[in-house]
Amino acid sequence: MHEFGRFFLPGPTDIRPDILAAQAGPPLPHRGAAFEALFASLQPGLQHVFGTTRPVYVSTSSATGLMESAVRCAKPGPVLSLVNGAFAERFADIARACGRDVTVLEAKWGDTVPLEQVEAELRQRAYAGVTVVHSETSTGALTPLEEFGALCRAHGALSLVDSVTGVAGAAMQAEAWQLDFVFTGSQKALAMPPGLAFGVASERYLATVHEAPARGRYFDVLEFEQYVHKHQTPNTPATSLLYAAAAQLAYIERESISTRVARHEAMAALTYAWLAETREALGVPFCIQAREHERSPTVTCIALPPGIRGDDVVKGALDRGFVIGGGYGKLKATHIRIGHMGDHTVDGLSLCLAAVRETLADLAS
Ligand SMILES: *Cc1c(COP(=O)(O)O)cnc(C)c1O
């Protein structure tokens, strides 16, 4: 039996044993009433975590599948990409791979691209869409999105939002924030097994989807839209993962999304307080990569002082029974990341942080 509470990677995240067990449901014909009932049962929970009344698509793929959908099915024209970390860079790369002419607005890794800069660029040129990563998992930065959708709309562009480590851990109001395409993956703050992606498109996004030059088939938003109303998936679904999703969404409903977000914020606050104490106790300058007030509640990226290597910290934590993340991309050697998302608790996280502090004390001495 899997022991929950030792796996603090910023994705995939730890999964409760009852959710792992829920995957063992029976096979079902996917064009039939029992499957449609299962599929329909996911919708209220998914709409709740996305903050939408629109139907939520379920893709049998990791989140990258819907990153591709987002740009591929957007109306024709150039794409503006806000790049402040590895996943934001990947989003821009995917847009290029889908044949878009991509302009990049860059921020230092750990920062976010200011809205004023986005506005200035949108004034310069007519963009079809703007890609942004809500919670940048490589740096722990959270881009505020409350005004982002409206800004894109004012300039005729679609807002395309990677909220893979946002949804179900950070506040998300896809509809109220006027976002046009928002997606996540099952294995991050939703704390489900990997293999599903969830996404929601606005009416506005759908209004021009038929203009997209080559939507392909597997990740075609129009197919998702047509089938979701029948409570079906376009192709054979990963039914066992849908059983797990149903169980976990019921659990999230019981917790309530506001309590869930507050728990994530409490875990993030604990991590910041722990880091300040650790810095003081060891006399070593560790610091948080993202700026205050722009930090994700689901992941913290910590810059290590010269002489302490990310790999060694990860290994030391593992020797003490905890899995944490190393730095990602160009921050690999010099940073570590703690994933405090999903179903972890403040008490559980404090055990992990104690083990990391012991490791840092060893390595700093
Ligand atoms: C994990 C992650 C992805 C990629 O998700 P996959 O499920 O591995 O395809 C994309 N964006 C962000 C911000 C992520 O954290």
The ligand as an SDF file (V2000), in Angstrom:
LIG
                    3D

 15 15  0  0  0  0  0  0  0  0999 V2000
    3.7390   19.9330  -15.6270 C   0  0  0  0  0  0  0  0  0  0  0  0
    3.4980   21.1720  -16.4130 C   0  0  0  0  0  0  0  0  0  0  0  0
    3.2390   21.1470  -17.7880 C   0  0  0  0  0  0  0  0  0  0  0  0
    3.3210   19.9120  -18.6310 C   0  0  0  0  0  0  0  0  0  0  0  0
    2.4340   18.9850  -18.2160 O   0  0  0  0  0  0  0  0  0  0  0  0
    2.4760   17.4770  -18.7500 P   0  0  0  0  0  0  0  0  0  0  0  0
    1.3040   16.9360  -17.9900 O   0  0  0  0  0  0  0  0  0  0  0  0
    3.7870   16.9020  -18.3170 O   0  0  0  0  0  0  0  0  0  0  0  0
    2.2870   17.4780  -20.1960 O   0  0  0  0  0  0  0  0  0  0  0  0
    2.9440   22.3360  -18.4230 C   0  0  0  0  0  0  0  0  0  0  0  0
    2.9350   23.4940  -17.7550 N   0  0  0  0  0  0  0  0  0  0  0  0
    3.1870   23.5590  -16.4370 C   0  0  0  0  0  0  0  0  0  0  0  0
    3.1510   24.8930  -15.7600 C   0  0  0  0  0  0  0  0  0  0  0  0
    3.4720   22.4020  -15.7180 C   0  0  0  0  0  0  0  0  0  0  0  0
    3.7220   22.4770  -14.4030 O   0  0  0  0  0  0  0  0  0  0  0  0
  1  2  1  0
  2  3  1  0
  2 14  2  0
  3  4  1  0
  3 10  2  0
  4  5  1  0
  5  6  1  0
  6  7  2  0
  6  8  1  0
  6  9  1  0
 10 11  1  0
 11 12  2  0
 12 13  1  0
 12 14  1  0
 14 15  1  0
M  END
$$$$
